[in-house]
Amino acid sequence: MSGHSKWAQIKRKKGALDKKRGALFSRLVKEITVAAREGGGNPDANIRLRAAIDRAKAASMPADNIERAIKRGTGQLPGVSYEEITYEGYAPGGVAVIVESLTDSRNRTTAAVRHIFSKRGGNLGENGCVSWLFDRRGVIRIAEGKYPEEFLLEKVMEAGGEDLVIEDGEVRVLTSPEDLHKVCAGLEEAGIAVTESELTLVPKNLVRPSLEEAKAAMTLLEALEEDEDVQAVHSNLDPPEELLSELE
């Protein structure tokens, strides 16, 4: 089983940063627009678009907003042209970090990301320096405690899922990227309620630094999350139990 970044769990414990800042819709619109531009406006034939639409619906984004974002991506409506840029580097404690951004100004975003890394004790590296530590996966989340584990495992395997992870108050199903939508549909047909699905990066192994290094790494990760051009931040941080206790 691949490792799972506990950074995502920490964000949920502390509260959804995107929702607090009112930036979630903006990020989702960017993702839908670029997904439609790259793979077409039909979600049944575009895995990335389907995942973005599912996330938008889960966030209660109005259907009109979703439709307009798709049309901007396919060129049916005018809109800003976004460029995808991925940055890789290390946070304090040797924590690997991958930053995915969508921007209309490469220079602005690169300067901002570089500044965040250097100011908070990290190192921005070359592309490829840490990407080998992660796998692209579909991740499906299910409400904890609603279904027996044996029942879940059976249905996950029947639907084509790769792994079932029950850990730290979360139930997650891992899939190959191309099977994400199919597995979601299979689970829902089996009567299992999916709370969230996404295409993401899952670390192969986790790194547990010292308490102080973990706090410094979290400060860097949070600063990256707050940048308006950043879509997602992935890390292999495994926080010490003392830090997790502080977040309870």
C-alpha positions in Angstrom: 0.0 0.0 0.0 1.3 3.5 -0.8 1.7 6.0 2.0 -0.9 8.7 2.5 0.1 12.3 3.1 -1.4 13.3 6.5 -1.2 16.9 5.3 -4.7 16.5 3.8 -5.9 15.1 7.1 -4.4 18.0 9.0 -6.1 20.5 6.7 -9.5 18.9 7.4 -8.8 18.9 11.2 -7.9 22.6 11.1 -10.8 23.4 8.8 -11.0 23.7 5.0 -8.7 26.6 4.2 -10.2 27.0 0.8 -13.6 27.6 2.2 -12.4 29.9 5.0 -10.7 32.1 2.4 -13.6 31.9 -0.1 -11.2 30.7 -2.8 -12.6 27.2 -3.4 -14.9 28.2 -6.2 -12.1 30.1 -8.0 -9.8 27.1 -7.8 -12.5 24.8 -9.1 -13.4 27.1 -12.0 -9.7 27.2 -13.0 -9.4 23.4 -12.8 -12.6 22.8 -14.8 -11.6 25.4 -17.5 -8.1 23.8 -18.0 -9.5 20.3 -17.9 -12.0 21.1 -20.6 -9.3 22.9 -22.7 -7.0 19.9 -22.5 -9.4 17.0 -22.8 -12.6 18.4 -24.2 -15.9 19.3 -22.7 -17.5 15.9 -22.4 -16.9 14.6 -18.8 -17.7 11.0 -19.8 -14.6 11.1 -22.1 -12.4 13.3 -19.9 -11.4 11.8 -16.6 -9.9 15.0 -15.2 -13.0 17.1 -16.1 -15.3 14.5 -14.5 -13.3 14.6 -11.2 -13.3 18.4 -11.2 -17.0 18.5 -11.8 -17.6 16.0 -9.0 -15.6 18.2 -6.6 -17.5 21.3 -7.7 -20.8 19.6 -7.1 -19.6 18.4 -3.7 -18.8 22.0 -2.9 -22.3 23.1 -4.0 -21.1 25.1 -6.9 -24.0 26.2 -9.0 -24.5 24.3 -12.3 -24.3 27.6 -14.3 -20.8 28.2 -12.9 -19.7 24.8 -13.9 -21.2 25.1 -17.4 -19.6 28.5 -18.0 -16.2 27.2 -16.9 -16.5 24.3 -19.3 -17.4 26.6 -22.2 -14.5 28.9 -21.4 -12.2 25.9 -21.6 -13.6 24.7 -24.9 -13.5 28.2 -26.4 -17.3 28.7 -26.6 -16.9 31.7 -24.2 -14.0 34.1 -23.8 -11.9 33.8 -20.7 -8.4 33.9 -19.2 -5.8 31.5 -20.5 -4.2 29.6 -17.6 -0.9 27.8 -17.7 -0.2 24.7 -15.6 3.1 24.8 -13.7 4.4 22.2 -11.2 7.1 23.0 -8.7 9.1 20.6 -6.6 11.2 21.0 -3.6 11.8 20.2 0.1 10.3 21.6 3.3 12.2 21.5 6.6 13.0 18.0 7.9 13.5 16.6 4.4 9.7 16.7 3.6 9.1 16.4 -0.1 6.7 18.9 -1.6 5.0 19.2 -5.0 3.0 22.3 -5.8 0.5 22.3 -8.7 -0.5 25.8 -10.0 -2.7 27.3 -12.6 -1.7 30.9 -13.5 -2.0 33.6 -16.0 1.5 34.9 -15.1 4.4 32.4 -14.9 6.8 35.0 -13.6 4.5 36.1 -10.8 3.7 32.6 -9.6 7.3 31.4 -9.8 8.6 34.3 -7.8 5.9 33.8 -5.2 6.5 30.1 -4.8 10.3 30.6 -4.7 9.9 33.3 -2.0 7.7 31.0 0.2 10.2 28.2 0.0 13.2 30.4 0.8 11.5 32.4 3.6 10.3 29.4 5.4 13.4 27.2 5.4 12.7 25.1 2.4 14.4 24.5 -0.9 12.8 24.8 -4.3 14.4 22.2 -6.6 14.4 21.2 -10.2 11.4 19.4 -11.8 11.8 15.7 -11.1 13.6 16.0 -7.8 10.8 14.6 -5.7 8.1 13.5 -8.2 9.4 10.0 -8.1 8.4 9.8 -4.5 4.7 10.1 -5.4 2.1 8.1 -7.5 -0.8 9.6 -9.3 -4.0 8.0 -7.9 -7.7 8.4 -7.7 -8.9 8.8 -4.1 -12.5 8.3 -3.0 -13.6 9.2 0.5 -16.5 7.4 2.2 -18.2 8.3 5.5 -16.5 6.5 8.4 -18.4 4.0 10.4 -21.4 3.6 8.1 -20.4 0.2 6.6 -18.7 -2.9 7.8 -15.1 -3.2 6.7 -15.6 -6.6 5.1 -18.6 -5.4 3.1 -16.6 -2.3 2.0 -13.6 -4.3 0.9 -15.7 -6.7 -1.1 -17.5 -3.8 -2.9 -14.3 -1.9 -3.5 -12.7 -5.0 -5.2 -15.9 -5.6 -7.2 -15.9 -2.0 -8.4 -12.2 -2.2 -9.5 -10.6 -0.3 -6.7 -6.9 -1.0 -5.8 -7.0 -0.6 -2.1 -9.1 0.3 0.9 -7.5 2.4 3.7 -9.2 3.0 7.1 -7.0 5.2 9.1 -7.2 8.3 11.4 -10.9 8.7 11.1 -11.0 8.4 7.3 -12.1 5.7 4.9 -10.4 6.0 1.5 -10.4 4.0 -1.6 -7.4 4.2 -3.9 -7.8 3.6 -7.7 -5.9 4.0 -10.9 -6.5 7.5 -12.3 -8.4 6.2 -15.3 -10.7 4.0 -13.1 -11.7 6.8 -10.7 -15.1 7.5 -12.2 -15.9 3.8 -12.8 -15.1 2.9 -9.2 -17.2 5.8 -7.9 -20.2 4.6 -9.9 -19.7 1.0 -8.8 -19.6 2.0 -5.1 -22.7 4.2 -5.5 -24.6 1.4 -7.3 -23.7 -0.8 -4.3 -25.4 1.7 -2.0 -22.2 3.2 -0.7 -22.3 7.0 -0.3 -19.2 8.7 -1.7 -18.4 12.0 0.1 -15.5 13.1 -2.2 -13.4 11.9 -5.1 -10.3 13.4 -6.7 -7.2 12.8 -8.8 -4.3 13.5 -6.6 -0.7 12.5 -5.7 -0.1 9.9 -3.1 3.3 9.5 -1.5 5.0 6.1 -1.7 6.5 6.6 1.8 6.1 9.1 4.6 8.7 11.2 6.4 8.4 11.9 10.1 10.7 14.8 11.1 11.2 16.2 14.6 8.3 18.2 16.2 10.0 21.6 15.4 10.8 20.6 11.8 7.2 19.3 11.3 5.8 22.7 12.6 8.2 24.5 10.2 7.2 22.3 7.3 3.5 22.9 8.1 4.1 26.7 8.1 5.6 26.4 4.6 2.8 24.1 3.3 0.1 26.5 4.6 1.8 29.5 3.0 1.8 27.7 -0.3 -1.9 26.8 0.1 -2.7 30.4 0.6 -1.2 31.6 -2.7 -4.0 32.4 -5.1 -2.3 30.6 -8.1 -1.7 27.4 -6.2 -4.3 24.6 -6.9 -2.9 21.8 -4.8 0.0 21.1 -2.4 1.2 17.5 -1.9 3.7 16.3 0.7 4.9 13.2 2.3 4.8 14.7 5.8 4.0 12.3 8.6 3.5 14.6 11.6 4.7 13.5 15.1 1.9 12.5 17.4 2.5 15.5 19.6 1.6 17.8 16.7 -1.5 15.8 15.8 -2.6 16.1 19.5 -2.3 19.8 19.3 -4.7 19.9 16.4 -7.4 17.9 18.0 
